[in-house]
Amino acid sequence: MQPSDPAAAEAGPAFRAGYFLRGVAGAFSVPGVVLMATFVGFGGLLHDVGFPIGAGLLSTLLIWALPAQVILVGGIASGAALPAIAIAVCLSGVRLMPMVVALMPLMRGRRPSLWLELIAAHFVAVTMWVEGFRLLPKVRQEGRPSYAIGLGAGLTAASMIATGAGFYLTSLLPGPLAVALLLLTPISFTILLVRNARERVDWLAIGFGAALSPLVANTPGGLDLFWSGVGGGTLAFFIARIWKADRA
Amino acid sequence: MTPFSNEMTAILVVIVIGFLPNEIWRVLGVLLGRGLDENSAWMQWVRAVATALLAAVVARLLLIPSGALVALPFLLRAGAVGAGVAGFLLVRRSVLAGVLTAEAVLIAGAWWLGVVN
């Protein structure tokens, strides 16, 4: 995502290289390091299931959402049907839409540019969402789209390096460290779930999703994630509603 | 062993099965923008499904692990994640503290059981 990128060049003065570079520098922070660590874990997972590294790196660049990437790679490794994986990936990505909607006002410049907004929105994921709310208010409005894209590009580049490092390190590491690498994905997802859980419906969804998972593990057609996600989520949604209705 | 001996097939799968169904939500977020009511029942259901899905992904990674994790008992894998959550909640909701606690418990447990060396 260089300043010479055609989409950015078309937008002309809406894109500012200075702000872009400041955004890239903003990627080097504690959340950025934690993110890199989880992508090292993803690289280890790629190596473990025999997924080609080129396609794995591309998934970090294009999908840029670790849950979707793990669903994709894990689903393929377990022999799930491709349409079922696509549905599970699509469902896991839903949470990105409210994030984009909420963060977009901070990523818009003075003159609207759809291309810059789409590029900036591509980088929206959990870390970008947290760091965007922390950093963007301090940036002058005309520089915000460029700063946001720089921040996203910096985080993505660091994560791609981490993905590659994890892929090649996992076979070289001694036993305990290789195991530690593979635990990074489940532990960071779990903490993310706990951190984002605010209402009862969130805790119910976590509980049902996890509890249903072993029950549907051998569902024909590789639809187990679909059933535990849609089934557990729907169950949590209705129980939370009934609960609320009883209280009211 | 390898699901994809052909790198091109894997790249195509990443784009069609991974990138497109995921990216559509970001594009919709830009296009729909402010017209969206985050608190509508529909959005609440969608968020509950996304949360349950992520929890199911974690459960599957712990229940049916791959590679080196297979050598460890399920209780140690789940215990390490539980310890990580406790570390996160106790140390100022720090993600780093949670991750480090979980890793410490896992490595100590593996070493104590003598499972990995």
Chai-1 contact restraints between the chains, C-beta under 6 A:
chainA,res_idxA,chainB,res_idxB,connection_type,confidence,min_distance_angstrom,max_distance_angstrom,comment,restraint_id
A,V34,B,V95,contact,1.0,0.0,6.0,A-B,restraint_1
A,V34,B,L96,contact,1.0,0.0,6.0,A-B,restraint_2
A,D48,B,S66,contact,1.0,0.0,6.0,A-B,restraint_3
A,D48,B,G67,contact,1.0,0.0,6.0,A-B,restraint_4
A,V49,B,S66,contact,1.0,0.0,6.0,A-B,restraint_5
A,G50,B,M1,contact,1.0,0.0,6.0,A-B,restraint_6
A,G50,B,T2,contact,1.0,0.0,6.0,A-B,restraint_7
A,P52,B,F4,contact,1.0,0.0,6.0,A-B,restraint_8
A,P52,B,E7,contact,1.0,0.0,6.0,A-B,restraint_9
A,P52,B,A10,contact,1.0,0.0,6.0,A-B,restraint_10
A,G54,B,E7,contact,1.0,0.0,6.0,A-B,restraint_11
A,A55,B,A10,contact,1.0,0.0,6.0,A-B,restraint_12
A,A55,B,I11,contact,1.0,0.0,6.0,A-B,restraint_13
A,A55,B,V14,contact,1.0,0.0,6.0,A-B,restraint_14
A,L58,B,I11,contact,1.0,0.0,6.0,A-B,restraint_15
A,L58,B,V14,contact,1.0,0.0,6.0,A-B,restraint_16
A,S59,B,V14,contact,1.0,0.0,6.0,A-B,restraint_17
A,S59,B,G18,contact,1.0,0.0,6.0,A-B,restraint_18
A,L62,B,F19,contact,1.0,0.0,6.0,A-B,restraint_19
A,I63,B,G18,contact,1.0,0.0,6.0,A-B,restraint_20
A,I63,B,F19,contact,1.0,0.0,6.0,A-B,restraint_21
A,I63,B,N22,contact,1.0,0.0,6.0,A-B,restraint_22
A,A65,B,N22,contact,1.0,0.0,6.0,A-B,restraint_23
A,P67,B,L54,contact,1.0,0.0,6.0,A-B,restraint_24
A,A68,B,N22,contact,1.0,0.0,6.0,A-B,restraint_25
A,V70,B,V57,contact,1.0,0.0,6.0,A-B,restraint_26
A,L72,B,G18,contact,1.0,0.0,6.0,A-B,restraint_27
A,I76,B,P3,contact,1.0,0.0,6.0,A-B,restraint_28
A,L82,B,I17,contact,1.0,0.0,6.0,A-B,restraint_29
A,I85,B,I17,contact,1.0,0.0,6.0,A-B,restraint_30
A,A86,B,I17,contact,1.0,0.0,6.0,A-B,restraint_31
A,A86,B,P21,contact,1.0,0.0,6.0,A-B,restraint_32
A,V89,B,G18,contact,1.0,0.0,6.0,A-B,restraint_33
A,V89,B,P21,contact,1.0,0.0,6.0,A-B,restraint_34
A,V89,B,N22,contact,1.0,0.0,6.0,A-B,restraint_35
A,C90,B,P21,contact,1.0,0.0,6.0,A-B,restraint_36
A,L91,B,V49,contact,1.0,0.0,6.0,A-B,restraint_37
A,L91,B,L53,contact,1.0,0.0,6.0,A-B,restraint_38
A,S92,B,L53,contact,1.0,0.0,6.0,A-B,restraint_39
A,G93,B,N22,contact,1.0,0.0,6.0,A-B,restraint_40
A,G93,B,W25,contact,1.0,0.0,6.0,A-B,restraint_41
A,V94,B,W25,contact,1.0,0.0,6.0,A-B,restraint_42
A,V94,B,V46,contact,1.0,0.0,6.0,A-B,restraint_43
A,V94,B,A50,contact,1.0,0.0,6.0,A-B,restraint_44
A,R95,B,A50,contact,1.0,0.0,6.0,A-B,restraint_45
A,L96,B,W25,contact,1.0,0.0,6.0,A-B,restraint_46
A,L96,B,R26,contact,1.0,0.0,6.0,A-B,restraint_47
A,M97,B,W25,contact,1.0,0.0,6.0,A-B,restraint_48
A,M97,B,L28,contact,1.0,0.0,6.0,A-B,restraint_49
A,M97,B,G29,contact,1.0,0.0,6.0,A-B,restraint_50
A,P98,B,E38,contact,1.0,0.0,6.0,A-B,restraint_51
A,V100,B,R26,contact,1.0,0.0,6.0,A-B,restraint_52
A,V100,B,G29,contact,1.0,0.0,6.0,A-B,restraint_53
A,V101,B,G29,contact,1.0,0.0,6.0,A-B,restraint_54
A,V101,B,L36,contact,1.0,0.0,6.0,A-B,restraint_55
A,E117,B,V30,contact,1.0,0.0,6.0,A-B,restraint_56
A,L118,B,V30,contact,1.0,0.0,6.0,A-B,restraint_57
A,A121,B,R26,contact,1.0,0.0,6.0,A-B,restraint_58
A,A121,B,G29,contact,1.0,0.0,6.0,A-B,restraint_59
A,A121,B,V30,contact,1.0,0.0,6.0,A-B,restraint_60
A,H122,B,R26,contact,1.0,0.0,6.0,A-B,restraint_61
A,G175,B,V116,contact,1.0,0.0,6.0,A-B,restraint_62
A,G175,B,N117,contact,1.0,0.0,6.0,A-B,restraint_63
A,P176,B,I107,contact,1.0,0.0,6.0,A-B,restraint_64
A,P176,B,A110,contact,1.0,0.0,6.0,A-B,restraint_65
A,P176,B,V116,contact,1.0,0.0,6.0,A-B,restraint_66
A,A178,B,A68,contact,1.0,0.0,6.0,A-B,restraint_67
A,V179,B,A68,contact,1.0,0.0,6.0,A-B,restraint_68
A,V179,B,L69,contact,1.0,0.0,6.0,A-B,restraint_69
A,V179,B,A110,contact,1.0,0.0,6.0,A-B,restraint_70
A,V179,B,V116,contact,1.0,0.0,6.0,A-B,restraint_71
A,A180,B,E103,contact,1.0,0.0,6.0,A-B,restraint_72
A,A180,B,I107,contact,1.0,0.0,6.0,A-B,restraint_73
A,L182,B,G67,contact,1.0,0.0,6.0,A-B,restraint_74
A,L182,B,A68,contact,1.0,0.0,6.0,A-B,restraint_75
A,L182,B,L69,contact,1.0,0.0,6.0,A-B,restraint_76
A,L183,B,L106,contact,1.0,0.0,6.0,A-B,restraint_77
A,P186,B,V58,contact,1.0,0.0,6.0,A-B,restraint_78
A,P186,B,L61,contact,1.0,0.0,6.0,A-B,restraint_79
A,P186,B,L62,contact,1.0,0.0,6.0,A-B,restraint_80
A,P186,B,V81,contact,1.0,0.0,6.0,A-B,restraint_81
A,I187,B,V81,contact,1.0,0.0,6.0,A-B,restraint_82
A,I187,B,G84,contact,1.0,0.0,6.0,A-B,restraint_83
A,I187,B,V99,contact,1.0,0.0,6.0,A-B,restraint_84
A,I187,B,A102,contact,1.0,0.0,6.0,A-B,restraint_85
A,F189,B,L54,contact,1.0,0.0,6.0,A-B,restraint_86
A,F189,B,V58,contact,1.0,0.0,6.0,A-B,restraint_87
A,T190,B,V58,contact,1.0,0.0,6.0,A-B,restraint_88
A,T190,B,V81,contact,1.0,0.0,6.0,A-B,restraint_89
A,I191,B,F88,contact,1.0,0.0,6.0,A-B,restraint_90
A,I191,B,V95,contact,1.0,0.0,6.0,A-B,restraint_91
A,I191,B,G98,contact,1.0,0.0,6.0,A-B,restraint_92
A,L193,B,L54,contact,1.0,0.0,6.0,A-B,restraint_93
A,V194,B,V85,contact,1.0,0.0,6.0,A-B,restraint_94
A,V201,B,A48,contact,1.0,0.0,6.0,A-B,restraint_95
A,D202,B,T51,contact,1.0,0.0,6.0,A-B,restraint_96
A,A205,B,A48,contact,1.0,0.0,6.0,A-B,restraint_97
A,A205,B,T51,contact,1.0,0.0,6.0,A-B,restraint_98
A,A205,B,A52,contact,1.0,0.0,6.0,A-B,restraint_99
A,I206,B,A55,contact,1.0,0.0,6.0,A-B,restraint_100
A,F208,B,A52,contact,1.0,0.0,6.0,A-B,restraint_101
A,G209,B,A52,contact,1.0,0.0,6.0,A-B,restraint_102
A,G209,B,A55,contact,1.0,0.0,6.0,A-B,restraint_103
A,G209,B,A56,contact,1.0,0.0,6.0,A-B,restraint_104
A,A210,B,A55,contact,1.0,0.0,6.0,A-B,restraint_105
A,A210,B,A59,contact,1.0,0.0,6.0,A-B,restraint_106
A,S213,B,A56,contact,1.0,0.0,6.0,A-B,restraint_107
A,S213,B,A59,contact,1.0,0.0,6.0,A-B,restraint_108
A,S213,B,R60,contact,1.0,0.0,6.0,A-B,restraint_109
A,P214,B,L63,contact,1.0,0.0,6.0,A-B,restraint_110
A,L225,B,A56,contact,1.0,0.0,6.0,A-B,restraint_111
A,S228,B,A56,contact,1.0,0.0,6.0,A-B,restraint_112
A,G229,B,V49,contact,1.0,0.0,6.0,A-B,restraint_113
A,G229,B,A52,contact,1.0,0.0,6.0,A-B,restraint_114
A,G229,B,L53,contact,1.0,0.0,6.0,A-B,restraint_115
A,G229,B,A56,contact,1.0,0.0,6.0,A-B,restraint_116
A,V230,B,V49,contact,1.0,0.0,6.0,A-B,restraint_117
A,G232,B,A52,contact,1.0,0.0,6.0,A-B,restraint_118
A,G233,B,A48,contact,1.0,0.0,6.0,A-B,restraint_119
A,G233,B,V49,contact,1.0,0.0,6.0,A-B,restraint_120
A,G233,B,A52,contact,1.0,0.0,6.0,A-B,restraint_121
A,A236,B,A48,contact,1.0,0.0,6.0,A-B,restraint_122
A,F237,B,W45,contact,1.0,0.0,6.0,A-B,restraint_123
A,F237,B,A48,contact,1.0,0.0,6.0,A-B,restraint_124
